[in-house]
Amino acid sequence: MGAELLTLYIVLTFDDLTPDMLTVSDILKSAGARGTFFINTAAITSENEEGIVKELAESHEIGSHSHSHPDLTKLSTEMVYGELELSKQILERIVKREVKSFAYPYGAHNNIVVEAVRKCGYTVARTTIVEPPTTTVEDFLRLPVVFHDFLHLNKEAVENLLKKLLKERYTQTTLEHLWRQVAENPVKALNTLLELFKDWEPEEDALAIILLHPWKVRELNAWRELEQAITTAKAIGKIATLEEARKTFAAKQNNRKLELRR
């Protein structure tokens, strides 16, 4: 990025508590970067898992991924609050600080779930909706991602993302190449996508959230690809935690409102 261009804030998020999170943490720390780790607290069944969360919290942001990882839209309102409150209580007891970030299990959310997340004290929440990097946030509890490693990643959404990034340079060949990589090795696909960001020139500061599952990185033996992705992310933007990104964009939008009132 040139000196006159604005900042692309990149948030690296990782879901589902497994020991693989510690490997991800080591890779991030080696690169001088921080991530946001979303913990489903029912997976904390012993001092071993609790120790993993404590170790992660020393260098990274810890967020809630609910307690038992259900589709919250299929639960009663009372059960939704139970999932959100219990997870928050468990995590805050372990990490000794307020937990403000949330990730919807399976990305499933509706107005009732979002309002429950808000009332339970979370200030920012990540969905699995794929959209181009956002410059204006309408609701910090409905943040989209630019990439995730789910097998049901929507091809049309990826195409829309590429069209915004590449503009007149977009070709169907680029889409098909990236889509094949998504099916074969999504971490490699992430590297390809980040490389395409190198020539993108945002008109304003922009936010790009990435979602990966450490257990999937392990299954693919894609640790080297993950390391490359983090290195590329640092080269093209500023890596931030989700709560750091929220504070930055909230302040930016508040300043813009103040300027419009003058």
Protein Blocks (a to p, Z undefined) as FASTA:
>chain_A
ZZkbccdddddddehiafklmmmmmmmmmnopacdddddfklmmbfklmmmmmmmmmmmc
cddebjnopafklpcfklmmmmmmmmmmmmmmmnopacfbdcdehhiacfklmmmmmmno
pabdcdfbdcdddfbdfblklcccfbdcbfklcfklmmmmmmmmnmmmpcfklmmmmmmm
mmmommlmmmmmmmmmmmpccfbdcdddddddfklmmmnopmmmmmmmmmmmmmmmccdd
fklmmmmmmmmmmmmmmmmmZZ
